[in-house]
Amino acid sequence: MNANRCPVLDSSGRGIHEDAAKLRDQGPAVKVELPGGVHAWWVNRYDIAKQMLASPDVTKSARAHWPAFQKGEISPGWELISWVAMDNISTTHGADHLRLRRLIAKAFTGRRVEQLRPQVTGLVTMLLDGVENAAAASGGEVDLREQFCYPLPALLVANLIGMKDEQRRQAAIAMDRMADIDITPEEAAGILAGWRASMEDLIADKRANPAEDIATDLIAVRDDENGGAKLSDQELCDTLFAILGAGSETTINFLDNAVSALLTHPEQLALVRSGEASWSDVIEETLRVQCPLASLPLRFAVRDVEFGGLTIKQGEPILINYAALGRDPSLHGETAAEFDITRQSKEHVSFGHGPHYCLGAGIARLVAGIGLPSLFERFPDLHLAVEPHELQPLPTFIMNGHTTLPVRLRAAAAVNA
């Protein structure tokens, strides 16, 4: 990156950690260029990011606090339009956000999460059976991301919302495309229209066929004429999509990163198997060193604000690099970039911090706490089918994971015997 000009944020996914390390020491935040020539403050320091996440003077609402969006200067075909145009719990601010969070939070209580344990266990068993069958058919090799990491959270969250298989498939296509930076304006506008259409179909279906699911519950709130905290039609549509995306896409990458870390650090896996470390250690260290969400577009300064001596002017976009925060040496020392499940402090903000802390954090930990030990108990000889450097990152600066996770279920000698 040229220090004399505003650096262009790498959209390939390959420089997520390297670029953050280079820029972290330049200040609390560094101005970077996003697709479409949009400039934003890129935050790679833990202390500054945590202050911003908790500050009432930093918002996620483009409608309320981004002048360029309000004036129509941001094209409907902008590559990142879906991330800022939605109107839901992830983009609202202040009283509006509190209203939506209260409506949705009851679906994610500790009691409701624990009730999911049998369902998660059943999904894990079903998917591991499928992994074994797929490997047997292919001679031992299987893409674990496609066969396990992807469908486990995707099926669970879709079931919670109340989606049919075809509705889930259409929404999954839209979610995958949202993280794709290298798209045309027409494709970007189509993605936004496409995922909203899929949610509108779901809402129409649930109005005709209500059931015990989150979609039906939120529709009931929307249609309750006596309720003082009603959801608008767009809030209802966009909130359902936000729950689906936040509950599945990030957990997919989380599982992918956890398995990848253990398979590339067999000495760490041995500590878990010997009882010297726990699966909770694996979960928290993975979240710290490989946050499944890299840089989530976008936040905005409500007014002129100062963080760590840096002034961000009212309305300026802010991009927090979650993938960099847990690796900040000022928090975790010189070994911050190393995967070490024995480290005493695994502090991170990979589920967010402040008003937008992830409601689904408990579900993600439940899924990992069942899925990871089940996977490694079922396949004790699990190992990568490629060299670690051959694993390809997702081609985006938004998500942090791999395009595929090729593995073999048993030692190569046993497969070839």
Secondary structure in CASP SS format (residue, H / E / C, confidence):
PFRMAT SS
TARGET T0000
AUTHOR 0000-0000-0000
METHOD secondary structure of the structure
MODEL  1
M C 1.00
N C 1.00
A C 1.00
N C 1.00
R C 1.00
C C 1.00
P C 1.00
V E 1.00
L C 1.00
D C 1.00
S C 1.00
S C 1.00
G C 1.00
R C 1.00
G C 1.00
I H 1.00
H H 1.00
E H 1.00
D H 1.00
A H 1.00
A H 1.00
K H 1.00
L H 1.00
R H 1.00
D C 1.00
Q C 1.00
G C 1.00
P C 1.00
A C 1.00
V E 1.00
K E 1.00
V E 1.00
E E 1.00
L C 1.00
P H 1.00
G H 1.00
G H 1.00
V C 1.00
H E 1.00
A E 1.00
W E 1.00
W E 1.00
V E 1.00
N C 1.00
R C 1.00
Y H 1.00
D H 1.00
I H 1.00
A H 1.00
K H 1.00
Q H 1.00
M H 1.00
L H 1.00
A H 1.00
S C 1.00
P C 1.00
D C 1.00
V E 1.00
T E 1.00
K C 1.00
S C 1.00
A H 1.00
R H 1.00
A H 1.00
H H 1.00
W C 1.00
P H 1.00
A H 1.00
F H 1.00
Q H 1.00
K C 1.00
G C 1.00
E C 1.00
I C 1.00
S C 1.00
P C 1.00
G C 1.00
W C 1.00
E C 1.00
L C 1.00
I H 1.00
S H 1.00
W H 1.00
V H 1.00
A H 1.00
M C 1.00
D C 1.00
N C 1.00
I C 1.00
S C 1.00
T C 1.00
T C 1.00
H C 1.00
G H 1.00
A H 1.00
D H 1.00
H H 1.00
L H 1.00
R H 1.00
L H 1.00
R H 1.00
R H 1.00
L H 1.00
I H 1.00
A H 1.00
K H 1.00
A H 1.00
F H 1.00
T C 1.00
G H 1.00
R H 1.00
R H 1.00
V H 1.00
E H 1.00
Q C 1.00
L C 1.00
R H 1.00
P H 1.00
Q H 1.00
V H 1.00
T H 1.00
G H 1.00
L H 1.00
V H 1.00
T H 1.00
M H 1.00
L H 1.00
L H 1.00
D H 1.00
G H 1.00
V H 1.00
E H 1.00
N H 1.00
A H 1.00
A H 1.00
A H 1.00
A H 1.00
S H 1.00
G C 1.00
G C 1.00
E E 1.00
V E 1.00
D E 1.00
L H 1.00
R H 1.00
E H 1.00
Q H 1.00
F H 1.00
C H 1.00
Y C 1.00
P H 1.00
L H 1.00
P H 1.00
A H 1.00
L H 1.00
L H 1.00
V H 1.00
A H 1.00
N H 1.00
L H 1.00
I H 1.00
G C 1.00
M C 1.00
K C 1.00
D H 1.00
E H 1.00
Q H 1.00
R H 1.00
R H 1.00
Q H 1.00
A H 1.00
A H 1.00
I H 1.00
A H 1.00
M H 1.00
D H 1.00
R H 1.00
M H 1.00
A C 1.00
D C 1.00
I C 1.00
D C 1.00
I C 1.00
T C 1.00
P H 1.00
E H 1.00
E H 1.00
A H 1.00
A H 1.00
G H 1.00
I H 1.00
L H 1.00
A H 1.00
G H 1.00
W H 1.00
R H 1.00
A H 1.00
S H 1.00
M H 1.00
E H 1.00
D H 1.00
L H 1.00
I H 1.00
A H 1.00
D H 1.00
K H 1.00
R H 1.00
A H 1.00
N C 1.00
P C 1.00
A C 1.00
E C 1.00
D C 1.00
I H 1.00
A H 1.00
T H 1.00
D H 1.00
L H 1.00
I H 1.00
A H 1.00
V H 1.00
R H 1.00
D H 1.00
D C 1.00
E C 1.00
N C 1.00
G C 1.00
G C 1.00
A C 1.00
K C 1.00
L C 1.00
S C 1.00
D H 1.00
Q H 1.00
E H 1.00
L H 1.00
C H 1.00
D H 1.00
T H 1.00
L H 1.00
F H 1.00
A H 1.00
I H 1.00
L H 1.00
G H 1.00
A H 1.00
G H 1.00
S H 1.00
E H 1.00
T H 1.00
T H 1.00
I H 1.00
N H 1.00
F H 1.00
L H 1.00
D H 1.00
N H 1.00
A H 1.00
V H 1.00
S H 1.00
A H 1.00
L H 1.00
L H 1.00
T H 1.00
H C 1.00
P H 1.00
E H 1.00
Q H 1.00
L H 1.00
A H 1.00
L H 1.00
V H 1.00
R H 1.00
S H 1.00
G C 1.00
E C 1.00
A C 1.00
S C 1.00
W H 1.00
S H 1.00
D H 1.00
V H 1.00
I H 1.00
E H 1.00
E H 1.00
T H 1.00
L H 1.00
R H 1.00
V H 1.00
Q C 1.00
C C 1.00
P C 1.00
L E 1.00
A C 1.00
S E 1.00
L E 1.00
P E 1.00
L E 1.00
R E 1.00
F E 1.00
A E 1.00
V C 1.00
R C 1.00
D C 1.00
V E 1.00
E E 1.00
F E 1.00
G C 1.00
G C 1.00
L E 1.00
T E 1.00
I E 1.00
K C 1.00
Q C 1.00
G C 1.00
E C 1.00
P E 1.00
I E 1.00
L E 1.00
I E 1.00
N E 1.00
Y H 1.00
A H 1.00
A H 1.00
L H 1.00
G C 1.00
R C 1.00
D C 1.00
P H 1.00
S H 1.00
L H 1.00
H H 1.00
G H 1.00
E H 1.00
T H 1.00
A C 1.00
A C 1.00
E C 1.00
F C 1.00
D C 1.00
I C 1.00
T C 1.00
R C 1.00
Q C 1.00
S C 1.00
K C 1.00
E C 1.00
H C 1.00
V C 1.00
S C 1.00
F C 1.00
G C 1.00
H C 1.00
G H 1.00
P H 1.00
H H 1.00
Y C 1.00
C C 1.00
L C 1.00
G C 1.00
A H 1.00
G H 1.00
I H 1.00
A H 1.00
R H 1.00
L H 1.00
V H 1.00
A H 1.00
G H 1.00
I H 1.00
G H 1.00
L H 1.00
P H 1.00
S H 1.00
L H 1.00
F H 1.00
E H 1.00
R H 1.00
F C 1.00
P C 1.00
D C 1.00
L C 1.00
H E 1.00
L E 1.00
A C 1.00
V C 1.00
E C 1.00
P H 1.00
H H 1.00
E H 1.00
L C 1.00
Q C 1.00
P E 1.00
L C 1.00
P C 1.00
T C 1.00
F C 1.00
I C 1.00
M E 1.00
N C 1.00
G C 1.00
H E 1.00
T C 1.00
T C 1.00
L C 1.00
P E 1.00
V E 1.00
R E 1.00
L C 1.00
R C 1.00
A C 1.00
A H 1.00
A H 1.00
A H 1.00
V H 1.00
N H 1.00
A C 1.00
END
